[in-house]
Amino acid sequence: MELGAGEAPFRLTHFAILPVDPSRRHAIDPVRRLALSLLIAGLIVLQASATFGRLTRRYWPVLTYPMYTEPHYAGDAVPFYSIAGIEADGHETEIRADAVDLSLWKFMTGPVAQIKSGDAAGLRPFVEHAEARLGRRFTALRLTQIDCRLTGSGVVREPHIVGTVEVAR
């Protein structure tokens, strides 16, 4: 394809089709290229040593990312949380994260953390949303921690109530 007079070739980006300006193209000088290559190689070495080495979390905070957490063995407990909405008549309705359009992360850092801390006022938006989605009216929320213990014969569920918070109106 030939360009007409005054036409510029175009490149496609994620946001727009922009003309390519040949005057802005320049090669990276060898010193800068070497510095960038050494930086990238250094980061790859650090990542490999953090992944496969015996480095402590004190020096590598990236190791607390779930991808790098320790595996679980027989006898370990893996905690899961369940929230139940308690109605005036005592009826309990499980409030699942997916039922109220929350990701696991938002569920854990939102209502689970707020019930653990007893923050009734902070729970108000969650309660209103859950009531609207589930068609119920809650007087309290109960948080249950379910420890799933890994055993040789399978998983054993050990539920225990963490706390109950009265709904602030």
Secondary structure as UniProt FT lines:
FT   TURN            5..6
FT   STRAND          10..12
FT   STRAND          17..19
FT   HELIX           22..24
FT   HELIX           30..52
FT   TURN            57..59
FT   HELIX           61..64
FT   HELIX           66..68
FT   TURN            74..75
FT   STRAND          77..86
FT   TURN            88..89
FT   STRAND          92..95
FT   HELIX           98..100
FT   HELIX           104..107
FT   HELIX           108..112
FT   HELIX           113..117
FT   HELIX           120..134
FT   STRAND          140..151
FT   TURN            152..153
FT   STRAND          154..166
//
